[in-house]
Amino acid sequence: MFVKGKPRVDASLKENAVLWQYLDAAKFIDFIHNQTLFFARGDQFEDKFEGAFTKSIKQAIEQSYEANKIGSTFDDFKQRLRERVFLNCWHASLDDSMAMWSIYGRSPTALAITTTVAQLRDTIEAAKLPYNIAISKVRYVKHWRDPKLKITPYSNVFAYKVKAYEYEKEVRVIIDRFDEEFNSEVNETGMPIKVALPKLVRSIVVAPEAPPWFLAVVEGVVAKYGVKVPVKRSKLAFEPI
């Protein structure tokens, strides 16, 4: 049973599992100043397999449309779904990842916020959003092999990504607005959602290559906004024993 505003958490995710979100300095300032999580619209990602269906699912939808004499197409359906699903993405790992720093930090003055599955769930629930929401562990598949995907609801198709991205170990918060009126207005690129930072943030980690002054700046900014969490350098910054 789906209860709007109450996230459904993937059964395979442990409550204390640590999640990371890697940000450049500008995005971090936006995050802590506005106290929002940004949910990108499903059609705004570079990966062409985002929200991709398989051959069997496409055929089933087309046959259903034909049998019920629905004056629409699979492409219309797919486009509407991608415009009304919104995603906020995390990396699941106990420790930080040099690959994630390189791809999503992209700068010595980058940082990551960490949380846990339970903190993320409680934070999203406290936001009291009028939508169906899921916290899903991404499964990595080869779409061209026509694997069986669980797509109830249809937005769950965004809990699958192509196998090439398996290194991301991704967990996603999925906001589903597909059941809204067909002509309802959609957000241009995404949705900023107001959240309680003390409830969400477990720690803040500064990039391995960050200069000492950047750590001090981040500590100052965090203190200014009253977010009382540890601010530390990545363990990858230190010499091995």
N, C-alpha and C positions, 0 to 999 in steps of 0.2 A: 504493500500500500504506500502510495506517495503522499507525503504531507508537505505542502508548499512551505518553503523557508527552513525545513529541517533536512539537512544533508543526509543522503543515503551513502554510507561509507562502505567501500569495497571490503568484503569479508576477509580478503587475504592481507589486508593492511592492519598491522598492530598499532594500538593506540600510541605507544611510545616511540614509533618509528620516526626518525629524524628526517626532516625535509629541508632542502636548500633552495633559495631563489637568488640567482646571481644578477647583480645590477651594476651599471656604471654610475658614476657619481651623480649625474643629473637626475637619473631615475630614482636614486635613493633619496635625494633631497625632495623630489616630488612626493615620494612615498611617505616620508616622515613629516613633511610640512602639511600636506593635505590629508594624511592619515587614510589613504585609500589603497585598495588593491585594484589593479586594472585587469579587466576581463576583455580579452581581444575577441572580436567577432570571428566566427568560424571560417569566413572566406578571406581573412586578412593574412593568413600564413603563407610563406613561400613554398612549403611542401605541397606538391600537387596531389598527394595522397591523403591530405587532411580531409576527414569526412568522406573518404572514399568507400563506396559499396563494392560488393563482389558481383561477378557476372550473374550468379544465381539469384541474389537479392534484387538486382536490377530487373531481371526477367519476371520475378514474382510481382514486383510493384507494377510493371507494365501490364501484366496479365490481369491484375486486380483492377487497374484503371479501365482496361478494355471491357472486362466483365461487368463492371458497374457503370459503364458508359460515362466515365468522368472526363470532362473536356480539358484535360491537362496532360502533361508529359512527365516522364521521369526526370528530365533536365530541369523542368519547372520545380518539381518536388525537391530535388537536390539543392537547387539554388535557394529556395525558401528556407530549407533546413539550415544551410550554412549561414544564412543571414540572421537566424534567430537562435543560434547557439553561441554561448560566450564562454571563453576558457581562460583560466589562470593556472599557470604551469609551475611545477616544482620538481626538483631532483631528489630522489630518495637515496640517502646514504648516511652512514654514521659519520663519515669524514668528508672533507671537501675533495674536489676533483680538479686536477690540473687541466683536463680536457674542458670541463665546464668553465673554468677561469678563462681559458683561451678563446672559447667560442662566445660566451655570453658576458664575460667581464670586459674583454677586448682592450683593457687599459690597466696600467699599474695602479691608477686611482679608481679601482673597482672594489666592490665589497659584496658580501652575501648576507642575507638574513636567514636565520634558521628558525624552525618551529617544529612541532610534532603533529602527527595526524590528529590527536585529540585536541590540541590547541587550535588547529586550523578548523576542525569541525565546530568547536564551541564558538569560535570567533564568527564564522559564517552564520551559524544559527542565531547568534546575538544580534546580527544585522537585520533580522526580521524581513527578509526579502520575499516578495510575493511570487516566487517562482519555484519550479521543481529543480532541485540541486542534487548533484552527485559528486562524491570524492572518489575518483576511480584510479586504480593502478593501470597504466597503459600496457596493453598486450601488443607484441610486435609480430606481424604476420607478413606473408607474401601474398598480396592481394591477387596476383595473377594466377595463383594456384587454387583460387576459389575456396578459401577456407570458410568454415562455419563461424559466423559472427553472431553474438547475442545482441540484437538491436531492439530490445524492448526496455525503454522507449527508443525511438529512432535516434535520439541524441547520443545514445551509447556508441554509435559508430565512431564518435570522437575519442573513445577509449581504446581505439586501435590505431597503430601507426605502422608504417612500412618497416621491415626488418632492419634496414640500414641505420635506423635511429635507435637501435637497442641500447647503445652505450649511454643514452640519456637517463635511463632508469626513471622514467617520468611518472609523476602522479599529477592528476588534473582535477581541478574543481570545475565542474561543468554546470553552467546555468542554462536551463532549457526553457525557451520562450516560444517554442514551435506551436503551442496550442493557442496562441493569440490570434486575433482576427487577421485574415489574410492581408487586408489593406492597412493594418496597423503600422505605425511609423517604426522604423528600425534605427538603432544607433549607427552613426556613420562608420566608426571604426571599432568601437568597443564601449564598455561601461566601467567607469570608476565607482567602486563600492566602498562606502565609508566603513571603517573597521576600528576596533579598539586595539591600539598597538600594544599596550601592556598585556592584553590577553593573548595576542598573536605571537609576539616576538620572543624567542627563546634566547638568542644571542645574535651578535653582529660580528662578522669575520671580515677582516681587511685582506685584500689580495696579497699573495706572496711577495710580489715585487714592489709593493707600495712603499714610498719613502716615509721616514719616521714622522714628518710633519703632517702627512695625511691621516695617520692614526690619531694624532692629537686633534685634528680638525673634526674627525668623525666623533670622537669622544665629546668634544665641545657641543656639536650639533645635537647629539643624543641627549646630553644633559640639559640643553636649552629646552627641548621639547618634553622633558620629564619622563623619558622612557628609561626605566631603571633595569637595564639588562647588561650582561658582560659585553664589552667591546674588546676584541683581541685580534692579533695577527694570525694568519693562517699558519698551521704547523709546518707547512711546506716552506716557510720562510727561514726556518732555522737549520743550522748545520747539524748533520747527524752526529751522534755521540761516538 
